[in-house]
Amino acid sequence: MTPSAHGPTREVYLLFAHEAYYPAPAQEVNTSLVAAASLLHPQVRQPDGARIHDCLTRGRRQGEIVPLSTLTHELDGGARWPEIGDWEAVTADLLQLIRDRQCDGLGLRLSEIARALMCAGPHSEVRAYEPATGGYWAYGPTDRSKVLDEVARQLARAQARYTP
């Protein structure tokens, strides 16, 4: 399926980082992935969830995983969030739904670098200090794409486990 320039596409996913929680001992979840339709849940702040859903799905490829930071980038670096909605309240609602098992969500434990790449914009660079060498490592858009590819693989594995 090709992206639609005119309307929403189904099967798009929102990826967002959050405070870590532990659904089981030593099982950290610091990032979650939800289907775009989750934004329309009645326990998600509305109309904010619906507006974010529209931004998330419009013109996307089937199966695309969109980090919240990508939406922020597309909304003029976040300057347009006030006209769209309260993303913090919406993601808090989504996280509560996931934890209460009222919506499907894929809980992920991303490394510090992977999580930073998901929180940074699509063209950003993340630098990490390497104490052993005293140097810095730079991670950029190519590394971000690799993280998104790995998230897509984890999603495919999870879907395969739950698809009859």
C-alpha positions as semicolon CSV with decimal commas, in nm:
position;residue;x (nm);y (nm);z (nm)
1;M;0,000;0,000;0,000
2;T;0,132;0,343;-0,082
3;P;0,100;0,643;0,146
4;S;-0,214;0,847;0,107
5;A;-0,158;1,217;0,060
6;H;-0,525;1,287;0,121
7;G;-0,637;1,083;0,417
8;P;-0,546;0,863;0,707
9;T;-0,385;0,523;0,667
10;R;-0,467;0,230;0,893
11;E;-0,211;0,016;1,079
12;V;0,018;0,299;1,180
13;Y;0,187;0,284;1,521
14;L;0,289;0,545;1,776
15;L;0,614;0,490;1,966
16;F;0,668;0,691;2,283
17;A;0,918;0,686;2,568
18;H;0,807;0,715;2,931
19;E;0,922;0,660;3,288
20;A;1,029;0,302;3,331
21;Y;0,795;0,060;3,500
22;Y;0,838;-0,306;3,589
23;P;0,546;-0,539;3,503
24;A;0,752;-0,828;3,644
25;P;1,079;-0,845;3,842
26;A;1,375;-0,728;3,631
27;Q;1,147;-0,661;3,332
28;E;1,189;-0,291;3,261
29;V;0,959;-0,119;3,013
30;N;1,069;0,234;2,918
31;T;0,908;0,277;2,576
32;S;0,571;0,168;2,439
33;L;0,427;0,105;2,095
34;V;0,052;0,130;2,029
35;A;-0,168;0,113;1,722
36;A;-0,287;0,455;1,610
37;A;-0,648;0,353;1,681
38;S;-0,559;0,343;2,053
39;L;-0,559;0,723;2,043
40;L;-0,935;0,708;1,984
41;H;-1,006;0,509;2,302
42;P;-1,270;0,682;2,518
43;Q;-1,036;0,684;2,819
44;V;-0,778;0,882;2,623
45;R;-0,814;1,259;2,655
46;Q;-1,034;1,378;2,369
47;P;-1,043;1,554;2,130
48;D;-0,664;1,560;2,176
49;G;-0,627;1,187;2,104
50;A;-0,830;1,217;1,783
51;R;-0,627;1,516;1,663
52;I;-0,300;1,336;1,735
53;H;-0,442;1,030;1,555
54;D;-0,508;1,246;1,249
55;C;-0,152;1,386;1,253
56;L;-0,008;1,040;1,312
57;T;-0,193;0,862;1,032
58;R;-0,218;1,119;0,755
59;G;0,005;1,027;0,463
60;R;0,183;0,736;0,636
61;R;0,281;0,398;0,495
62;Q;0,097;0,087;0,605
63;G;0,269;-0,049;0,917
64;E;0,479;0,263;0,973
65;I;0,613;0,318;1,324
66;V;0,617;0,687;1,410
67;P;0,805;0,806;1,718
68;L;0,638;1,086;1,912
69;S;0,950;1,294;1,844
70;T;0,881;1,267;1,470
71;L;0,537;1,419;1,524
72;T;0,699;1,692;1,733
73;H;0,943;1,760;1,448
74;E;0,657;1,772;1,196
75;L;0,467;2,013;1,420
76;D;0,733;2,280;1,374
77;G;0,955;2,142;1,647
78;G;0,658;2,126;1,884
79;A;0,540;2,484;1,834
80;R;0,208;2,355;1,696
81;W;0,137;2,105;1,976
82;P;-0,096;2,351;2,156
83;E;-0,331;2,357;1,855
84;I;-0,326;1,975;1,830
85;G;-0,349;1,867;2,191
86;D;-0,180;1,777;2,514
87;W;0,055;1,497;2,408
88;E;0,174;1,445;2,765
89;A;-0,180;1,377;2,892
90;V;-0,257;1,156;2,593
91;T;0,055;0,942;2,633
92;A;-0,007;0,918;3,009
93;D;-0,360;0,794;2,932
94;L;-0,225;0,544;2,679
95;L;0,031;0,415;2,927
96;Q;-0,239;0,371;3,192
97;L;-0,454;0,177;2,942
98;I;-0,159;-0,048;2,860
99;R;-0,081;-0,110;3,226
100;D;-0,450;-0,182;3,297
101;R;-0,457;-0,416;2,994
102;Q;-0,737;-0,216;2,834
103;C;-0,551;-0,171;2,507
104;D;-0,283;-0,365;2,327
105;G;0,060;-0,217;2,356
106;L;0,408;-0,350;2,304
107;G;0,627;-0,266;2,602
108;L;0,992;-0,224;2,512
109;R;1,315;-0,190;2,705
110;L;1,531;0,025;2,482
111;S;1,894;0,093;2,564
112;E;1,984;0,446;2,670
113;I;2,117;0,529;2,323
114;A;1,821;0,373;2,140
115;R;1,578;0,556;2,366
116;A;1,762;0,885;2,317
117;L;1,745;0,835;1,940
118;M;1,369;0,779;1,964
119;C;1,329;1,092;2,177
120;A;1,540;1,304;1,941
121;G;1,405;1,428;1,610
122;P;1,447;1,230;1,289
123;H;1,750;1,432;1,177
124;S;1,913;1,472;1,518
125;E;2,242;1,340;1,640
126;V;2,295;1,187;1,983
127;R;2,645;1,197;2,127
128;A;2,760;0,959;2,398
129;Y;3,075;0,995;2,606
130;E;3,303;0,691;2,621
131;P;3,493;0,716;2,952
132;A;3,747;0,446;2,860
133;T;3,874;0,644;2,561
134;G;3,771;0,994;2,664
135;G;3,602;1,030;2,327
136;Y;3,250;1,064;2,201
137;W;3,040;0,841;1,982
138;A;2,788;1,005;1,752
139;Y;2,462;0,833;1,661
140;G;2,238;0,976;1,392
141;P;1,950;0,910;1,154
142;T;2,096;0,582;1,024
143;D;2,120;0,449;1,380
144;R;1,766;0,571;1,448
145;S;1,642;0,379;1,144
146;K;1,811;0,065;1,275
147;V;1,633;0,103;1,609
148;L;1,299;0,147;1,429
149;D;1,374;-0,164;1,221
150;E;1,438;-0,361;1,541
151;V;1,113;-0,231;1,693
152;A;0,933;-0,342;1,375
153;R;1,084;-0,691;1,412
154;Q;0,972;-0,707;1,775
155;L;0,623;-0,599;1,669
156;A;0,612;-0,868;1,399
157;R;0,719;-1,134;1,652
158;A;0,454;-1,018;1,900
159;Q;0,185;-1,017;1,630
160;A;0,287;-1,368;1,519
161;R;0,248;-1,496;1,877
162;Y;-0,105;-1,357;1,908
163;T;-0,239;-1,416;1,557
164;P;-0,438;-1,739;1,516
